[in-house]
Amino acid sequence: MAGHSHWAGIKHKKGKADKQRSRIFSKLSKEITVAAKLGDKDPTMNPRLRSAIQAARSANMPKDNIERAIDKSSINNELNFENLRYEGFGPEKVAVIVETLTDNKNRTASKIRTIFQKAGGNLGTQGSASHNFNQIGIIKIDKKEVLDERIFELATEAGADECKSDEDFHEIQCSVDEIYNVKKELEKEINNFISTEIEWLPLNSVEISKEKSQDIINFLESLEEDDDVQNIYSNAKFAK
């Protein structure tokens, strides 16, 4: 899932590709269902739903799965998910923000707290860790979609604050309030997006030695494996 698990791009391959794929599809499906329930079922009229579907397509989720997730929003009227944010500090005093989508906040809070405690960290109050981050809108586009020069022009015309390109994708940054307006302008020329996310970028980083990195990775993976967790952000900077 693009925009999912923001911890310096570190991914440990444990032969769990299928399980991981299933988990990603589950999280994407939940976001599609909630977006469709909260707004219009037509993605052209619902920016959040449109972005969720685009992210699902980027993750190669089958069309049937996407349609089922949209249908689920109409079938189950008692389905009430909440977006909840948890903040705290993990091993080595790494600041962590965990975004969840849950239908039972007591269950979710208990599970998240347990994961923090087992890792030797602690869950804090809202605001305890987020002051270490800046919240911005980030739109990612595959480099195959548009040339570097053109995306810079489009981003400027759309009112974005910044545009970066790396080997695989273009990243457009803007204020949280403007993310869907910027995206709407980009959609006039671009059809496929990797992701459209409101993300937390660290303002300062905690340097993690090679010896300690596995503890942090295990902690973040434990959070990621929880079904209620949608996104994780940390200010850990892993030694190369």
Secondary structure by P-SEA (a helix, b strand, c coil): cccccccccccccccaaaaaaaaaaaaaaaaaaaaaaaccccccccaaaaaaaaaaaaacccaaaaaaaaaaaaacccccccbbbbbbccccbbbbbbbbccccaaaaaaaaaaaaaaacccccccccccccbbbbbbbbbbcccccaaaaaaaaaaaccccccccccbbbbbbccccaaaaaaaaaccccccccccbbbbbcbbbbbcccaaaaaaaaaaaaaacccccbbbbcccccc
